[in-house]
Amino acid sequence: MAKANRASRARRIAGGILLALAVLLTADAAFVMPDRIRAVVLKADYQKVFAYELILCGILLLSALDLRFNLLTRWKPAFLRALGWLARAAVVLMSAVILFFCGKVIAGGMIHTAGPADYAIVLGLALENGEPAPDLLARLDTARDYLSQYPQARLILTGGNADGSGRTEAAVMRDILINRGVREDLLILEDRAQTTKENFRNIAGIVSTDEPVVMISSDYHMDRAVRNASESGFTHVMRLPAPSAFPAYGANMLSEVVLDLNDLAK
């Protein structure tokens, strides 16, 4: 009896922790994503990601409520309880997958392996009402710091999604870096791609895929970016994560999980 009580208490505690996490992630996505959708050019893509984020949050919330309140297996008769156990198994499995990919995104942003290289790739980020988002500015700060340490390097600035005036992400990044004192001859633009995968396919036409390159992107984006680079044939990718804005980290992490799961499903 005491053992069963301890197990029940542990289940309720785990459910409470998961519930708090699910509520925080849901609130962050609901706070960040609608404003971002209104501000970016590719609204339909961001709307789709936001919808999937809410589905992931719903799965975590259902799993948390079941753990905390024994939601799915309290029903009678027996066949409803059996269905509840099947539903619980499915929800627990899906929640475990979501949490695994969340952990993967977090861990990927904590790895720093940057060293000397002739090229550093600075990944773009959707402009918001034609202006660089804080996380894009952080990527540029990180790139400039890298150049100060390794002045022989050149920066490949990526991103081809133009705003209403026709300025691409790459062009905006170039202008900001020049205004911050970086020489224009050190900057190479890849301003045709609309996705991270397209970035690397195009960059493979600029730099040999066997050559060491440094990857500069936001911490939450680093894991998928390195994977996409490897899929495009780059064999020696060093990581240089840029810090991201903490208030939006949950929404950004969920976006990466959605895109990771989408890649896995293909």
Buried (B, 14 or more C-beta within 10 A) or exposed (E): EEEEEEEEEEBBEBBEEBBEBBBEBBEBBBEBBEEBBEBBBBEEBBEEBBEBBBEBBEBBBBBBBBBBEBBBBEEEEEEEEEEBEEBBEBBBEBBEBBBEBBEBBBEBBEBEEBEEBEBBBBBBBBBBEEEBBBBBBBBBBBBBEBBEEBEEBBBBBBBBBBBEEEBBBBBBBBBBBEEEEBEEEBBBBBBBBBBBBBBBBBBBEEBEBEEBBBBBBBBBBBBBBBBBBBEBEBEEBBBBBBBBBEEBBBBBBBBBBBBBBEEEEE
